[in-house]
Amino acid sequence: MPEILPLTGLRTWLALWVLTRHLFNSYPGEPTNLAQLPVGNFLPFVANGYLGVDGFFILSGFILSYTYRSRLIEGGFREYWDFVVARFARIYPVHFVVLIGVAAVVLVAGKDFHPAHWATREYDLKTLILNLFLVQAWRIHNLSSWNSVAWSVSAEWFAYLAFPAYLLLTVYRFSWARTLGLLTCWLAATAALSVWTHQQLDWAGSFLRIIPEFGMGVVLHRLHVHFIHHGLRPPRILGLLGVAIVIVGGFRDFDLLAVAGLAVIVFALSFKGDLLGVPLGTKPIVYLGHVSYSIYMVQELMIMLWLLIRDEVPGFEALPPLVEVTAFLIAILLAAMLLHHVVEEPARRSIRRTFTVRPPRARAEAVASGLSGDD
């Protein structure tokens, strides 16, 4: 399927929103935020940067349905195997490399290093094994552990394995009532989680958080297909309307509203001509969208190294905060680009070549020659 460039560009901003949360949110026991910069009236929005993860969950449901829906519905176990291999190849190499890096820092610096930031995290052999198998978030109440942001990748892995079940919910003759009913159910489930946790959606990562939001993305793709088949187009300002909803939800500390806005953005950007798609579809933003997974995954390791340098390098903490945080952002981008080109892409290609039943090139040639997926 052709890449939807604005949706790739959206990944850039979702990753950076999560990063701003970690840089500018003040943690208990710390007099200021990590960046040591005043954010003033912007604090409510950046403090809710954890919602970038919810945007990734909705986007994943949509993109995977867009890419694999027909193949998995019409194919058999071989197609599902190739899908699982492709998703494993996409997420695991970077996860493994960064996990080893975080473990090395913890072993060198000690697990009590900067306790204000790591006091609620588990660093033991059990959680290390759970992280290695990507099942650390498969618990209802989950403490962060090791590379804490990887909890969302563990949740994604759960959703990937359950993806056929999501598709079964949308294998029906299109009905507005059924489609809008499913969207309402997924939103209601998200609302229930928000109320149940007493901290809206900002809680220790659990796979429960992805279940309704991934499903929301799958249903949005079903709605997208209906629009395309009937020549329908949403208003060109729909993406901008979604941004406004997210901003209001972020500043008013209303997570469910922000999640609804993110769903609107994903749906809007799936169509050509949306005004928001113009800036998000530019080459630099799309490139960073391709690198966004590495940006997201490496941020905790880079923060750990940043704090170590602050403690160990004389004069470093005396630098103006703006200079220091600018240098850090450049460092994290360079580290993510290196991780993307040296680990993520080569490992992904190698795993897919080795373990897929039919390699991607052979599958593309079969489609081009008119052969079915199960010939």
C-alpha positions in Angstrom: 0.0 0.0 0.0 1.3 3.5 -0.8 2.6 5.4 2.3 0.3 8.1 3.6 3.0 10.7 4.2 1.1 13.1 6.5 0.4 10.2 8.9 4.1 9.4 8.9 4.8 13.0 9.6 2.3 12.9 12.5 4.6 10.4 14.2 7.3 13.1 14.5 5.1 15.4 16.5 3.7 12.5 18.7 7.2 11.4 19.6 8.3 15.0 20.4 5.2 15.6 22.5 6.1 12.6 24.7 9.7 13.9 24.9 8.5 17.4 26.0 6.6 15.7 28.8 9.8 14.1 30.1 11.9 17.2 29.7 9.5 19.9 31.1 7.3 18.1 33.6 8.4 18.6 37.2 8.8 15.3 39.0 8.3 14.9 42.8 11.4 15.6 44.8 12.9 17.8 42.1 12.9 21.6 42.4 12.5 22.1 38.6 12.1 20.1 35.4 14.9 18.3 33.7 15.5 21.0 31.2 15.6 23.6 34.0 13.6 26.0 31.8 10.4 27.8 32.8 7.5 26.7 30.7 4.9 28.8 32.5 1.5 28.7 30.9 2.5 25.8 28.6 3.0 23.4 31.5 -0.5 21.8 31.4 -0.1 20.9 27.7 3.5 19.5 28.0 2.6 17.7 31.2 0.0 15.9 29.2 2.5 14.8 26.7 2.0 11.2 27.7 -1.1 11.4 25.4 1.3 11.2 22.4 1.4 7.5 23.2 -2.4 7.3 22.8 -2.0 9.0 19.4 0.5 6.2 18.4 -2.0 3.6 19.5 -4.8 5.0 17.4 -2.4 5.5 14.5 -1.1 1.9 14.7 -4.6 0.5 14.5 -5.4 2.6 11.4 -2.1 1.9 9.6 -2.0 -1.8 10.2 -5.6 -2.1 9.0 -4.8 0.0 6.0 -1.7 -2.2 5.2 -2.8 -5.7 6.1 -6.6 -5.8 6.3 -7.3 -7.4 2.9 -4.3 -9.7 3.1 -5.1 -11.1 6.5 -8.9 -11.5 5.9 -8.3 -13.3 2.6 -5.1 -15.2 3.5 -4.5 -18.0 6.0 -2.0 -18.7 8.7 1.0 -18.0 6.4 -0.1 -14.4 6.0 -0.6 -14.0 9.8 2.8 -15.5 10.4 4.4 -13.1 7.9 2.5 -10.2 9.6 3.8 -11.2 13.1 7.3 -11.5 11.7 7.1 -8.1 10.1 5.9 -6.4 13.3 8.5 -8.2 15.4 11.2 -7.1 13.0 9.9 -3.5 13.2 10.0 -3.2 17.0 12.3 -5.7 18.6 15.8 -4.8 17.4 15.7 -1.3 18.7 14.0 -2.4 21.9 16.7 -4.9 22.6 19.6 -2.6 21.9 18.2 0.2 24.0 17.3 -2.2 26.8 20.9 -3.4 26.9 22.1 0.2 27.0 19.7 1.1 29.9 20.8 -2.0 31.8 24.4 -1.0 31.4 23.8 2.4 32.8 21.8 1.0 35.8 24.6 -1.5 36.5 27.2 1.2 36.4 25.4 4.0 38.2 23.2 2.0 40.5 19.4 1.7 40.5 19.1 4.5 43.1 20.7 7.0 40.7 18.5 10.1 40.7 15.8 8.4 42.8 13.3 11.2 42.1 13.1 10.0 38.5 13.4 6.3 39.0 11.9 5.6 42.5 8.8 3.9 41.1 10.6 1.7 38.6 11.6 -1.9 38.9 15.1 -3.0 38.2 15.4 -6.7 38.9 16.0 -9.9 37.0 12.3 -10.8 36.7 11.4 -7.5 35.0 14.4 -7.7 32.8 13.2 -11.1 31.6 9.7 -9.7 31.0 11.2 -6.8 29.0 13.3 -9.2 27.0 10.1 -11.1 26.0 8.2 -7.8 25.5 5.5 -8.8 28.0 6.3 -6.4 30.8 3.0 -4.4 30.2 0.8 -7.5 30.1 -0.4 -6.7 33.6 -3.3 -4.7 34.8 -1.2 -2.7 37.2 2.3 -2.3 35.9 5.3 -0.5 37.4 7.7 0.9 34.8 10.9 -1.0 34.5 14.3 -0.6 32.8 13.6 1.4 29.6 10.3 2.6 30.9 8.9 3.9 27.6 9.1 0.4 26.2 5.9 -0.5 28.1 4.0 1.0 25.1 5.9 -1.3 22.7 4.9 -4.3 24.9 1.3 -3.1 24.6 1.7 -2.7 20.8 3.0 -6.3 20.7 -0.1 -7.5 22.4 -2.3 -5.6 19.9 -0.3 -7.0 17.0 -1.0 -10.6 18.1 -4.6 -9.8 18.7 -5.0 -8.0 15.4 -7.2 -10.6 13.6 -9.7 -10.3 16.4 -10.0 -6.6 15.8 -10.5 -7.2 12.1 -13.3 -9.7 12.8 -15.2 -6.8 14.5 -15.1 -4.9 11.2 -15.9 -7.7 8.7 -19.4 -6.6 7.9 -21.4 -4.8 5.3 -20.9 -1.1 6.1 -23.5 0.5 8.3 -23.2 4.0 9.8 -25.0 2.8 12.9 -22.7 -0.2 13.5 -19.5 1.8 12.7 -20.4 4.8 14.9 -21.5 2.4 17.6 -18.1 0.7 17.6 -16.3 4.0 17.8 -18.6 5.0 20.7 -17.8 1.8 22.5 -14.1 2.2 22.1 -14.3 5.8 23.3 -16.5 4.7 26.3 -13.9 2.0 27.2 -11.2 4.7 27.1 -13.3 6.9 29.3 -13.8 4.1 31.7 -10.0 3.5 31.9 -9.5 7.2 32.5 -11.9 7.3 35.4 -10.8 4.0 36.9 -7.1 4.9 37.2 -7.8 8.2 39.0 -5.0 9.8 37.0 -6.8 10.0 33.7 -4.6 8.1 31.2 -1.3 9.0 32.9 -0.6 5.9 34.9 1.9 3.0 34.9 1.7 1.5 31.5 -0.6 -1.5 31.0 -1.8 -3.3 27.9 -5.4 -2.3 28.8 -4.7 1.2 27.5 -4.1 0.1 24.0 -7.1 -2.2 23.6 -9.8 0.5 22.9 -7.5 3.0 21.2 -6.0 0.4 18.7 -9.6 -0.7 18.0 -10.5 2.9 17.4 -7.9 3.1 14.7 -9.1 -0.1 13.0 -12.7 1.3 12.9 -11.5 4.6 11.5 -9.9 2.8 8.7 -13.2 1.0 8.0 -14.8 4.4 7.8 -12.0 5.7 5.6 -12.6 2.9 3.1 -16.3 3.7 3.0 -15.5 7.3 2.2 -13.0 6.4 -0.6 -15.4 3.9 -2.2 -18.2 6.5 -2.4 -16.0 9.4 -3.4 -16.6 11.2 -0.1 -14.1 13.7 1.4 -14.2 15.3 4.9 -13.7 19.0 5.1 -10.1 20.2 4.4 -10.1 21.9 7.8 -10.9 18.7 9.7 -7.2 18.1 10.7 -6.9 21.6 12.1 -10.2 21.1 14.0 -8.6 17.9 15.5 -5.6 19.9 16.6 -7.8 22.5 18.3 -9.6 19.7 20.2 -6.3 18.2 21.3 -5.0 21.6 22.5 -8.2 22.2 24.5 -8.0 18.7 26.0 -4.3 19.2 26.8 -4.7 22.5 28.4 -7.9 21.6 30.3 -6.5 18.3 31.5 -9.3 16.4 29.8 -7.6 13.3 28.4 -10.7 11.8 26.7 -11.2 15.0 24.7 -7.6 15.0 23.6 -7.9 11.3 22.5 -11.0 12.1 20.5 -9.1 15.0 18.8 -6.2 12.6 18.0 -8.7 10.2 16.4 -10.0 13.1 14.3 -6.5 14.1 13.2 -5.7 10.5 12.1 -8.9 10.2 10.1 -8.4 13.7 8.5 -4.8 13.1 7.5 -5.7 9.8 5.8 -7.2 11.9 2.9 -5.3 13.9 0.4 -5.9 17.7 0.5 -6.3 18.1 4.3 -4.7 21.4 5.2 -2.8 19.9 8.1 -1.3 17.4 5.8 0.7 20.1 3.9 3.2 20.8 6.7 3.2 17.2 8.0 3.9 15.8 4.5 7.1 17.8 4.0 10.3 15.7 3.4 12.1 16.7 6.7 9.0 15.9 8.8 8.3 12.6 7.0 12.0 11.6 7.5 11.8 12.3 11.2 8.5 10.3 11.2 10.5 7.3 9.9 13.0 7.9 12.7 10.4 8.6 15.3 10.4 5.1 16.8 14.1 5.4 17.6 13.5 8.9 19.0 10.8 7.6 21.3 12.8 4.5 22.4 16.2 6.1 23.0 14.9 9.1 25.0 15.2 7.5 28.5 18.7 6.2 27.8 19.7 9.6 26.6 18.2 11.3 29.7 20.1 8.9 32.0 23.4 9.7 30.2 22.5 13.4 30.3 22.1 13.3 34.1 25.3 11.3 34.5 27.2 13.9 32.5 25.7 16.6 34.7 27.0 14.9 37.8 30.4 13.9 36.5 31.6 16.6 34.1 32.9 19.7 35.9 31.2 22.9 34.7 28.5 21.2 32.6 25.7 22.2 34.9 26.9 25.7 34.8 25.9 26.0 31.1 22.9 28.1 30.4 19.8 25.8 30.5 18.8 26.7 27.0 22.3 25.8 25.6 22.2 22.6 27.6 18.8 21.5 26.4 19.5 22.4 22.8 22.7 20.3 22.9 20.7 17.4 24.4 18.0 17.6 21.7 20.6 17.6 19.0 22.3 14.6 20.7 19.0 12.6 21.0 18.2 13.3 17.3 21.7 12.1 16.2 21.5 9.0 18.4 18.0 8.2 17.0 19.2 8.6 13.4 22.2 6.4 14.1 19.9 3.8 15.7 17.5 3.9 12.9 20.1 3.5 10.1 22.5 1.1 11.8 20.1 -1.1 13.8 16.4 -0.6 13.0 16.4 -0.8 9.2 19.1 -3.4 8.6 17.8 -5.7 11.4 14.2 -5.4 10.1 15.2 -6.4 6.6 17.4 -9.3 7.8 14.7 -10.7 10.0 12.0 -10.5 7.3 14.2 -12.1 4.7 15.0 -14.9 7.1 11.7 -15.8 8.7 8.9 -14.8 6.4 7.2 -17.6 4.4 7.2 -15.4 1.4 9.6 -12.5 1.4 8.1 -9.0 0.6 9.7 -8.9 -2.8 8.3 -12.3 -3.8 4.9 -11.3 -2.5 5.0 -8.0 -4.5 6.0 -9.9 -7.7 3.2 -12.4 -7.1 0.7 -9.6 -6.8 2.1 -7.9 -9.9 1.7 -11.1 -11.9 -1.9 -11.6 -10.8 -1.3 -14.6 -8.4 -3.3 -14.8 -5.3 -1.8 -14.5 -1.8 -2.3 -18.3 -1.2 -1.1 -19.8 -4.5 
